[in-house]
């Protein structure tokens, strides 16, 4: 039961990263631009710094995987997550089955999880 819940949590995390991919870049830039050196450095917690470091790693990992992905699986991810189109519509647009789209999606998510060191 725990393994299934971990897998579900990993998939949800990666899907959130993909759905909010453009927002990640904005958050990173905002965070990095707010930092100044003493005496004018804004107060940031260790958690904020760690979160930004992890987001940078996740962004770079996702970008690397998407850049090396075949065109059709890439289009599935792009249309579904980055352009927020329903998976059924993506399948129709790409002239493939819904099952194929789900398989491509699962493969990419598994690859991202593997490179991020997450259990899936």
PLY file of the C-alpha trace (Angstrom):
ply
format ascii 1.0
element vertex 120
property float x
property float y
property float z
element edge 119
property int vertex1
property int vertex2
end_header
0.00 0.00 0.00
2.78 2.47 0.91
4.63 1.86 -2.38
1.46 2.59 -4.34
0.94 5.82 -2.39
4.57 6.85 -2.99
4.16 6.20 -6.70
0.97 8.25 -6.78
2.69 11.07 -4.89
5.63 11.07 -7.29
3.33 11.22 -10.32
1.34 14.07 -8.78
4.54 16.00 -8.01
5.87 15.61 -11.54
2.52 16.50 -13.07
2.41 19.66 -10.94
5.90 20.55 -12.15
4.84 20.05 -15.76
1.51 21.90 -15.46
3.29 24.82 -13.76
6.47 24.68 -15.82
6.37 28.31 -16.96
5.58 29.47 -13.42
8.64 27.64 -12.11
10.92 29.80 -14.23
9.19 32.96 -13.01
9.42 31.84 -9.37
13.12 31.04 -9.69
13.86 34.39 -11.35
11.86 36.30 -8.76
13.59 34.52 -5.90
17.07 35.01 -7.31
16.45 38.67 -8.16
15.30 39.45 -4.62
18.54 38.32 -3.04
21.01 41.05 -2.26
24.19 40.95 -0.26
24.63 42.38 3.23
23.44 44.73 4.61
20.49 44.84 2.22
19.94 41.10 1.76
16.33 40.09 2.18
15.63 37.43 4.75
15.06 34.04 3.15
14.69 30.83 5.02
16.77 27.78 4.35
13.58 26.13 3.14
13.06 28.79 0.45
16.64 28.44 -0.76
16.36 24.65 -0.78
13.06 24.81 -2.67
14.56 27.07 -5.33
17.60 24.80 -5.65
15.29 21.80 -6.10
13.15 23.68 -8.61
16.23 24.61 -10.64
17.29 20.96 -10.65
13.77 19.82 -11.62
13.51 22.45 -14.37
16.88 21.49 -15.83
16.06 17.78 -15.64
12.67 18.22 -17.31
14.15 20.40 -20.04
16.92 17.89 -20.71
14.47 15.00 -20.96
12.06 16.92 -23.17
14.91 17.98 -25.46
15.95 14.35 -25.93
12.42 12.96 -26.35
11.07 11.74 -29.68
8.69 14.19 -31.41
5.38 12.39 -30.75
5.86 11.81 -26.99
7.17 15.37 -26.72
4.03 16.72 -28.42
1.83 14.74 -26.01
3.60 16.36 -23.04
3.65 19.78 -24.64
-0.04 19.83 -25.56
-1.34 18.20 -22.39
0.81 19.79 -19.70
2.33 22.94 -21.16
-0.74 23.99 -23.18
-3.30 22.48 -20.75
-5.25 20.53 -23.34
-7.26 17.45 -22.33
-5.55 14.15 -23.13
-8.46 13.03 -25.33
-8.10 16.19 -27.42
-4.33 15.64 -27.62
-4.91 12.12 -28.95
-7.28 13.42 -31.61
-4.90 16.24 -32.58
-1.95 13.87 -32.91
-4.00 11.16 -34.61
-3.17 8.50 -32.04
-5.15 6.58 -29.45
-5.82 7.76 -25.93
-3.96 4.68 -24.68
-0.86 5.65 -26.69
-0.97 9.16 -25.19
-1.26 7.73 -21.68
1.67 5.41 -22.37
3.84 8.27 -23.67
2.88 10.34 -20.65
3.76 7.50 -18.25
7.12 6.89 -19.94
8.11 10.56 -19.73
6.97 10.87 -16.11
8.93 7.71 -15.20
12.01 9.11 -16.93
11.72 12.43 -15.08
11.25 10.58 -11.77
14.29 8.41 -12.44
16.50 11.42 -13.19
15.21 13.28 -10.13
15.89 10.25 -7.94
12.24 9.77 -7.03
10.50 6.45 -6.44
8.01 5.37 -9.04
0 1
1 2
2 3
3 4
4 5
5 6
6 7
7 8
8 9
9 10
10 11
11 12
12 13
13 14
14 15
15 16
16 17
17 18
18 19
19 20
20 21
21 22
22 23
23 24
24 25
25 26
26 27
27 28
28 29
29 30
30 31
31 32
32 33
33 34
34 35
35 36
36 37
37 38
38 39
39 40
40 41
41 42
42 43
43 44
44 45
45 46
46 47
47 48
48 49
49 50
50 51
51 52
52 53
53 54
54 55
55 56
56 57
57 58
58 59
59 60
60 61
61 62
62 63
63 64
64 65
65 66
66 67
67 68
68 69
69 70
70 71
71 72
72 73
73 74
74 75
75 76
76 77
77 78
78 79
79 80
80 81
81 82
82 83
83 84
84 85
85 86
86 87
87 88
88 89
89 90
90 91
91 92
92 93
93 94
94 95
95 96
96 97
97 98
98 99
99 100
100 101
101 102
102 103
103 104
104 105
105 106
106 107
107 108
108 109
109 110
110 111
111 112
112 113
113 114
114 115
115 116
116 117
117 118
118 119
